[in-house]
Amino acid sequence: QVQLVESGGGLVQAGGSLRLSCAASGSIFSINTMGWYRQAPGKQRELVASIDNGGFPNYADSVKGRFTISRVNAKNTVYLQMSSLKPEDTAVYYCHMLNGPYRSGMDYWGKGTLVTVSS
């Protein structure tokens, strides 16, 4: 079992920055991928960014150049540095872990943290 605890959400003005954090605990396999998804009202949940245990990142096109994902494996923590925020970034952001290798890992989700970007 894995628990994911998010922090860092809040209200910011367009053009501002926020950093989200997600700390994982429990039975964490050394091979895993952590990341962030977001869901706005009336829209599907979408991948924002992910990063594997080797530090290889992946970003949605909509956030490339603005967001940076990073992780500290020794702390089982993933971060999402969000800059140049836009109103369309407003969503509930969910931390995610695929705990284990592809095709055999298990999915875990945080409870979400709300990011609101005002114009």
N, CA, C and O atoms as a DFTB+ gen file, in Angstrom:
476 C
 N C O
     1  1       0.834      -1.189       0.000
     2  2       0.000       0.000       0.000
     3  2       0.873       1.245       0.000
     4  3       1.920       1.293       0.646
     5  1       0.427       2.236      -0.728
     6  2       1.127       3.498      -0.846
     7  2       0.166       4.626      -0.532
     8  3      -0.991       4.612      -0.952
     9  1       0.654       5.586       0.200
    10  2      -0.107       6.783       0.483
    11  2       0.594       7.976      -0.156
    12  3       1.818       8.095      -0.095
    13  1      -0.181       8.846      -0.761
    14  2       0.337      10.030      -1.410
    15  2      -0.310      11.247      -0.770
    16  3      -1.535      11.342      -0.692
    17  1       0.510      12.164      -0.318
    18  2       0.025      13.361       0.339
    19  2       0.516      14.576      -0.419
    20  3       1.722      14.797      -0.538
    21  1      -0.412      15.360      -0.929
    22  2      -0.108      16.526      -1.736
    23  2      -0.142      17.798      -0.897
    24  3      -0.814      17.875       0.131
    25  1       0.591      18.774      -1.363
    26  2       0.543      20.089      -0.756
    27  2       0.959      21.122      -1.791
    28  3       1.569      20.786      -2.806
    29  1       0.629      22.365      -1.532
    30  2       1.100      23.453      -2.356
    31  2       0.066      24.135      -3.222
    32  3       0.360      25.159      -3.839
    33  1      -1.130      23.598      -3.283
    34  2      -2.158      24.234      -4.079
    35  2      -2.594      25.552      -3.473
    36  3      -2.307      25.853      -2.315
    37  1      -3.288      26.324      -4.277
    38  2      -3.764      27.601      -3.801
    39  2      -4.241      28.479      -4.929
    40  3      -4.450      28.029      -6.056
    41  1      -4.406      29.740      -4.600
    42  2      -4.885      30.751      -5.534
    43  2      -3.734      31.654      -5.931
    44  3      -3.033      32.200      -5.079
    45  1      -3.549      31.804      -7.226
    46  2      -2.513      32.687      -7.746
    47  2      -3.064      33.476      -8.916
    48  3      -4.054      33.090      -9.537
    49  1      -2.415      34.572      -9.201
    50  2      -2.766      35.361     -10.366
    51  2      -2.104      34.796     -11.613
    52  3      -1.057      34.153     -11.544
    53  1      -2.728      35.045     -12.741
    54  2      -2.125      34.651     -14.004
    55  2      -0.714      35.211     -14.104
    56  3      -0.454      36.363     -13.759
    57  1       0.178      34.376     -14.580
    58  2       1.573      34.745     -14.664
    59  2       2.386      34.380     -13.446
    60  3       3.614      34.459     -13.467
    61  1       1.717      33.984     -12.389
    62  2       2.399      33.630     -11.167
    63  2       2.892      32.200     -11.161
    64  3       2.821      31.489     -12.163
    65  1       3.392      31.799     -10.007
    66  2       4.002      30.488      -9.860
    67  2       3.504      29.797      -8.608
    68  3       3.123      30.438      -7.629
    69  1       3.516      28.493      -8.661
    70  2       3.238      27.640      -7.519
    71  2       4.111      26.404      -7.625
    72  3       4.494      25.987      -8.718
    73  1       4.417      25.829      -6.484
    74  2       5.092      24.548      -6.462
    75  2       4.251      23.551      -5.691
    76  3       3.919      23.766      -4.525
    77  1       3.915      22.467      -6.348
    78  2       3.204      21.381      -5.714
    79  2       4.188      20.321      -5.252
    80  3       5.199      20.063      -5.906
    81  1       3.882      19.718      -4.129
    82  2       4.690      18.643      -3.593
    83  2       3.813      17.437      -3.322
    84  3       2.635      17.571      -2.992
    85  1       4.392      16.275      -3.464
    86  2       3.694      15.040      -3.157
    87  2       4.675      14.087      -2.513
    88  3       5.677      13.707      -3.119
    89  1       4.390      13.707      -1.297
    90  2       5.228      12.778      -0.557
    91  2       4.560      11.415      -0.504
    92  3       3.404      11.290      -0.100
    93  1       5.292      10.412      -0.910
    94  2       4.793       9.048      -0.912
    95  2       5.359       8.276       0.267
    96  3       6.500       8.482       0.679
    97  1       4.548       7.396       0.792
    98  2       4.989       6.521       1.863
    99  2       4.358       5.156       1.681
   100  3       3.359       5.006       0.978
   101  1       4.950       4.173       2.317
   102  2       4.443       2.818       2.226
   103  2       5.410       1.893       1.516
   104  3       6.625       2.088       1.553
   105  1       4.859       0.899       0.880
   106  2       5.654      -0.126       0.202
   107  2       5.934       0.302      -1.225
   108  3       5.208      -0.055      -2.153
   109  1       6.989       1.068      -1.383
   110  2       7.320       1.669      -2.668
   111  2       8.400       0.849      -3.353
   112  3       9.486       0.646      -2.809
   113  1       8.092       0.388      -4.537
   114  2       9.048      -0.346      -5.336
   115  2      10.056       0.619      -5.936
   116  3       9.724       1.765      -6.238
   117  1      11.284       0.155      -6.107
   118  2      12.335       1.025      -6.615
   119  2      12.061       1.490      -8.042
   120  3      12.496       2.573      -8.435
   121  1      11.358       0.693      -8.805
   122  2      10.962       1.076     -10.147
   123  2       9.543       1.623     -10.079
   124  3       8.591       0.887      -9.819
   125  1       9.419       2.884     -10.308
   126  2       8.104       3.497     -10.243
   127  2       8.101       4.793     -11.027
   128  3       9.149       5.365     -11.327
   129  1       6.914       5.237     -11.348
   130  2       6.725       6.514     -12.006
   131  2       5.780       7.352     -11.169
   132  3       4.715       6.881     -10.769
   133  1       6.157       8.572     -10.905
   134  2       5.306       9.499     -10.194
   135  2       4.947      10.650     -11.119
   136  3       5.689      10.981     -12.044
   137  1       3.815      11.245     -10.857
   138  2       3.418      12.334     -11.712
   139  2       2.214      13.074     -11.200
   140  3       1.714      12.834     -10.101
   141  1       1.770      13.977     -12.031
   142  2       0.643      14.825     -11.716
   143  2      -0.375      14.775     -12.832
   144  3      -0.038      14.890     -14.010
   145  1      -1.610      14.605     -12.450
   146  2      -2.748      14.731     -13.329
   147  2      -3.592      15.900     -12.848
   148  3      -3.477      16.330     -11.700
   149  1      -4.431      16.404     -13.722
   150  2      -5.343      17.452     -13.311
   151  2      -6.697      17.233     -13.949
   152  3      -6.824      16.610     -15.003
   153  1      -7.700      17.760     -13.283
   154  2      -9.059      17.650     -13.770
   155  2      -9.806      18.934     -13.469
   156  3      -9.948      19.336     -12.314
   157  1     -10.275      19.564     -14.517
   158  2     -11.114      20.740     -14.401
   159  2     -12.570      20.320     -14.484
   160  3     -12.873      19.267     -15.045
   161  1     -13.473      21.112     -13.942
   162  2     -14.893      20.758     -14.006
   163  2     -15.363      20.524     -15.428
   164  3     -15.098      21.328     -16.321
   165  1     -16.058      19.422     -15.632
   166  2     -16.586      19.102     -16.937
   167  2     -15.581      18.553     -17.920
   168  3     -15.919      18.330     -19.083
   169  1     -14.368      18.331     -17.491
   170  2     -13.332      17.829     -18.376
   171  2     -12.759      16.527     -17.840
   172  3     -12.894      16.205     -16.660
   173  1     -12.119      15.793     -18.729
   174  2     -11.480      14.552     -18.338
   175  2     -10.190      14.825     -17.574
   176  3      -9.538      15.853     -17.757
   177  1      -9.849      13.884     -16.722
   178  2      -8.560      13.969     -16.061
   179  2      -7.456      13.757     -17.091
   180  3      -7.534      12.854     -17.924
   181  1      -6.446      14.587     -17.025
   182  2      -5.372      14.524     -17.997
   183  2      -4.020      14.520     -17.313
   184  3      -3.838      15.096     -16.241
   185  1      -3.090      13.864     -17.955
   186  2      -1.721      13.855     -17.460
   187  2      -1.097      15.221     -17.674
   188  3      -1.171      15.784     -18.766
   189  1      -0.485      15.747     -16.633
   190  2       0.256      16.990     -16.715
   191  2       1.733      16.709     -16.925
   192  3       2.348      17.230     -17.855
   193  1       2.294      15.890     -16.063
   194  2       3.707      15.557     -16.141
   195  2       3.963      14.305     -15.338
   196  3       3.257      14.018     -14.372
   197  1       4.968      13.563     -15.736
   198  2       5.378      12.384     -14.994
   199  2       6.884      12.269     -15.037
   200  3       7.551      12.873     -15.876
   201  1       7.403      11.485     -14.118
   202  2       8.843      11.301     -14.041
   203  2       9.116       9.921     -13.459
   204  3       8.532       9.539     -12.445
   205  1      10.003       9.182     -14.103
   206  2      10.277       7.847     -13.627
   207  2      11.384       7.856     -12.582
   208  3      11.929       8.910     -12.255
   209  1      11.710       6.689     -12.064
   210  2      12.691       6.615     -10.986
   211  2      14.085       7.026     -11.436
   212  3      14.929       7.372     -10.609
   213  1      14.331       6.990     -12.736
   214  2      15.593       7.449     -13.266
   215  2      15.647       8.930     -13.545
   216  3      16.690       9.446     -13.948
   217  1      14.541       9.626     -13.339
   218  2      14.507      11.059     -13.529
   219  2      14.092      11.505     -14.914
   220  3      14.212      12.686     -15.241
   221  1      13.611      10.596     -15.732
   222  2      13.190      10.958     -17.076
   223  2      11.798      11.550     -17.051
   224  3      10.861      10.887     -16.606
   225  1      11.634      12.786     -17.517
   226  2      10.338      13.456     -17.429
   227  2       9.517      13.347     -18.699
   228  3      10.039      13.099     -19.786
   229  1       8.242      13.535     -18.534
   230  2       7.311      13.607     -19.634
   231  2       6.293      14.687     -19.316
   232  3       5.808      14.777     -18.188
   233  1       5.965      15.518     -20.319
   234  2       5.061      16.641     -20.106
   235  2       3.954      16.664     -21.140
   236  3       4.146      16.279     -22.293
   237  1       2.803      17.120     -20.707
   238  2       1.768      17.463     -21.657
   239  2       2.210      18.667     -22.477
   240  3       2.913      19.547     -21.980
   241  1       1.795      18.696     -23.722
   242  2       2.185      19.807     -24.582
   243  2       1.757      21.159     -24.013
   244  3       2.446      22.162     -24.198
   245  1       0.636      21.182     -23.333
   246  2       0.092      22.432     -22.829
   247  2       0.927      23.064     -21.723
   248  3       0.759      24.246     -21.423
   249  1       1.816      22.300     -21.119
   250  2       2.603      22.832     -20.012
   251  2       4.095      22.847     -20.295
   252  3       4.872      23.330     -19.471
   253  1       4.505      22.335     -21.428
   254  2       5.922      22.324     -21.753
   255  2       6.489      23.741     -21.756
   256  3       5.898      24.665     -22.314
   257  1       7.626      23.882     -21.129
   258  2       8.261      25.177     -21.035
   259  2       7.804      26.014     -19.868
   260  3       8.437      27.018     -19.540
   261  1       6.711      25.620     -19.229
   262  2       6.183      26.370     -18.093
   263  2       6.287      25.597     -16.790
   264  3       6.535      26.177     -15.733
   265  1       6.098      24.294     -16.868
   266  2       6.125      23.449     -15.673
   267  2       7.379      22.596     -15.679
   268  3       7.881      22.217     -16.737
   269  1       7.872      22.303     -14.507
   270  2       9.010      21.417     -14.352
   271  2       8.698      20.390     -13.277
   272  3       8.343      20.741     -12.152
   273  1       8.833      19.132     -13.630
   274  2       8.641      18.073     -12.663
   275  2      10.005      17.569     -12.204
   276  3      10.945      17.479     -12.994
   277  1      10.098      17.250     -10.946
   278  2      11.328      16.716     -10.393
   279  2      10.983      15.762      -9.264
   280  3       9.846      15.728      -8.792
   281  1      11.956      14.999      -8.842
   282  2      11.729      14.088      -7.736
   283  2      13.005      13.888      -6.946
   284  3      14.112      14.039      -7.463
   285  1      12.826      13.550      -5.706
   286  2      13.918      13.174      -4.828
   287  2      13.598      11.769      -4.349
   288  3      12.753      11.576      -3.475
   289  1      14.272      10.804      -4.920
   290  2      13.935       9.419      -4.647
   291  2      14.133       9.054      -3.181
   292  3      13.351       8.290      -2.615
   293  1      15.174       9.599      -2.570
   294  2      15.450       9.285      -1.180
   295  2      14.336       9.752      -0.260
   296  3      14.181       9.228       0.843
   297  1      13.565      10.723      -0.697
   298  2      12.445      11.237       0.076
   299  2      11.102      10.764      -0.458
   300  3      10.057      11.077       0.110
   301  1      11.132      10.012      -1.548
   302  2       9.906       9.553      -2.204
   303  2       8.954      10.711      -2.452
   304  3       7.754      10.622      -2.196
   305  1       9.510      11.778      -2.947
   306  2       8.753      12.999      -3.136
   307  2       8.891      13.490      -4.569
   308  3       9.975      13.466      -5.152
   309  1       7.787      13.930      -5.116
   310  2       7.774      14.517      -6.447
   311  2       7.266      15.944      -6.338
   312  3       6.402      16.249      -5.517
   313  1       7.812      16.812      -7.175
   314  2       7.457      18.211      -7.173
   315  2       6.986      18.622      -8.561
   316  3       7.393      18.049      -9.572
   317  1       6.140      19.604      -8.583
   318  2       5.747      20.229      -9.833
   319  2       5.880      21.731      -9.659
   320  3       5.077      22.366      -8.976
   321  1       6.899      22.286     -10.283
   322  2       7.089      23.723     -10.278
   323  2       6.316      24.306     -11.452
   324  3       6.607      24.001     -12.608
   325  1       5.349      25.129     -11.157
   326  2       4.479      25.704     -12.164
   327  2       4.746      27.190     -12.263
   328  3       4.647      27.919     -11.275
   329  1       5.081      27.629     -13.450
   330  2       5.355      29.029     -13.706
   331  2       4.501      29.502     -14.868
   332  3       3.932      28.701     -15.610
   333  1       4.423      30.818     -15.012
   334  2       3.626      31.418     -16.085
   335  2       2.231      30.820     -16.126
   336  3       1.730      30.446     -17.186
   337  1       1.624      30.739     -14.976
   338  2       0.328      30.082     -14.873
   339  2      -0.742      30.847     -15.635
   340  3      -0.741      32.077     -15.695
   341  1      -1.642      30.087     -16.206
   342  2      -2.746      30.615     -16.989
   343  2      -4.064      30.218     -16.347
   344  3      -4.119      29.217     -15.632
   345  1      -5.122      30.975     -16.582
   346  2      -6.421      30.577     -16.039
   347  2      -6.825      29.166     -16.429
   348  3      -7.480      28.478     -15.647
   349  1      -6.453      28.727     -17.607
   350  2      -6.802      27.383     -18.035
   351  2      -6.047      26.290     -17.290
   352  3      -6.347      25.108     -17.461
   353  1      -5.075      26.665     -16.470
   354  2      -4.418      25.704     -15.599
   355  2      -5.237      25.397     -14.356
   356  3      -4.904      24.483     -13.602
   357  1      -6.295      26.144     -14.140
   358  2      -7.141      25.931     -12.975
   359  2      -7.731      24.527     -13.001
   360  3      -8.379      24.132     -13.971
   361  1      -7.503      23.788     -11.941
   362  2      -7.961      22.406     -11.871
   363  2      -7.605      21.849     -10.507
   364  3      -6.850      22.453      -9.744
   365  1      -8.161      20.693     -10.220
   366  2      -7.679      19.900      -9.108
   367  2      -6.519      19.060      -9.622
   368  3      -6.652      18.335     -10.608
   369  1      -5.402      19.164      -8.958
   370  2      -4.207      18.436      -9.347
   371  2      -4.035      17.232      -8.442
   372  3      -4.060      17.348      -7.216
   373  1      -3.861      16.082      -9.057
   374  2      -3.748      14.823      -8.340
   375  2      -2.360      14.232      -8.508
   376  3      -1.861      14.097      -9.626
   377  1      -1.755      13.886      -7.412
   378  2      -0.513      13.142      -7.456
   379  2      -0.809      11.685      -7.786
   380  3      -1.818      11.126      -7.356
   381  1       0.080      11.089      -8.550
   382  2      -0.105       9.713      -8.976
   383  2       1.213       8.952      -8.895
   384  3       2.286       9.499      -9.152
   385  1       1.107       7.699      -8.540
   386  2       2.253       6.808      -8.603
   387  2       1.853       5.506      -9.278
   388  3       0.858       4.881      -8.913
   389  1       2.636       5.110     -10.260
   390  2       2.603       3.753     -10.764
   391  2       3.721       3.020     -10.037
   392  3       4.905       3.212     -10.317
   393  1       3.320       2.186      -9.110
   394  2       4.273       1.560      -8.206
   395  2       4.687       0.206      -8.766
   396  3       4.005      -0.799      -8.568
   397  1       5.805       0.196      -9.461
   398  2       6.304      -1.008     -10.091
   399  2       6.469      -0.805     -11.580
   400  3       6.093       0.236     -12.117
   401  1       7.031      -1.797     -12.250
   402  2       7.253      -1.678     -13.686
   403  2       5.958      -1.624     -14.471
   404  3       4.902      -2.050     -14.004
   405  1       6.070      -1.091     -15.670
   406  2       4.943      -1.073     -16.570
   407  2       4.394      -2.491     -16.756
   408  3       5.156      -3.453     -16.851
   409  1       3.081      -2.606     -16.807
   410  2       2.332      -3.846     -16.984
   411  2       2.212      -4.649     -15.695
   412  3       1.449      -5.614     -15.649
   413  1       2.934      -4.286     -14.661
   414  2       2.806      -5.005     -13.397
   415  2       2.674      -4.089     -12.190
   416  3       2.479      -4.567     -11.073
   417  1       2.774      -2.804     -12.394
   418  2       2.675      -1.876     -11.294
   419  2       1.238      -1.636     -10.870
   420  3       0.288      -2.017     -11.555
   421  1       1.111      -0.995      -9.728
   422  2      -0.188      -0.636      -9.191
   423  2      -0.317       0.874      -9.122
   424  3       0.655       1.587      -8.874
   425  1      -1.522       1.342      -9.342
   426  2      -1.801       2.770      -9.362
   427  2      -2.245       3.268      -7.999
   428  3      -3.055       2.636      -7.320
   429  1      -1.704       4.402      -7.617
   430  2      -2.110       5.074      -6.395
   431  2      -2.335       6.540      -6.691
   432  3      -1.664       7.131      -7.538
   433  1      -3.290       7.118      -5.980
   434  2      -3.688       8.496      -6.199
   435  2      -3.748       9.261      -4.897
   436  3      -4.162       8.731      -3.865
   437  1      -3.331      10.513      -4.958
   438  2      -3.581      11.409      -3.863
   439  2      -5.001      11.925      -3.899
   440  3      -5.752      11.638      -4.831
   441  1      -5.364      12.678      -2.897
   442  2      -6.724      13.198      -2.813
   443  2      -6.942      14.443      -3.649
   444  3      -8.083      14.846      -3.873
   445  1      -5.877      15.051      -4.108
   446  2      -5.972      16.218      -4.956
   447  2      -5.778      17.511      -4.196
   448  3      -6.095      17.613      -3.011
   449  1      -5.258      18.484      -4.896
   450  2      -5.108      19.819      -4.355
   451  2      -5.547      20.815      -5.426
   452  3      -5.190      20.683      -6.596
   453  1      -6.312      21.798      -5.016
   454  2      -6.901      22.736      -5.959
   455  2      -5.938      23.859      -6.284
   456  3      -5.375      24.503      -5.399
   457  1      -5.766      24.075      -7.570
   458  2      -5.007      25.214      -8.076
   459  2      -5.969      26.115      -8.831
   460  3      -6.617      25.688      -9.787
   461  1      -6.055      27.347      -8.399
   462  2      -6.920      28.320      -9.050
   463  2      -6.072      29.488      -9.536
   464  3      -5.346      30.110      -8.760
   465  1      -6.172      29.771     -10.809
   466  2      -5.415      30.858     -11.420
   467  2      -6.399      31.925     -11.855
   468  3      -7.247      31.688     -12.715
   469  1      -6.285      33.079     -11.270
   470  2      -7.189      34.172     -11.576
   471  2      -6.615      35.052     -12.671
   472  3      -5.398      35.153     -12.829
   473  1      -7.495      35.684     -13.420
   474  2      -7.089      36.575     -14.491
   475  2      -7.248      38.024     -14.085
   476  3      -6.950      38.923     -14.872
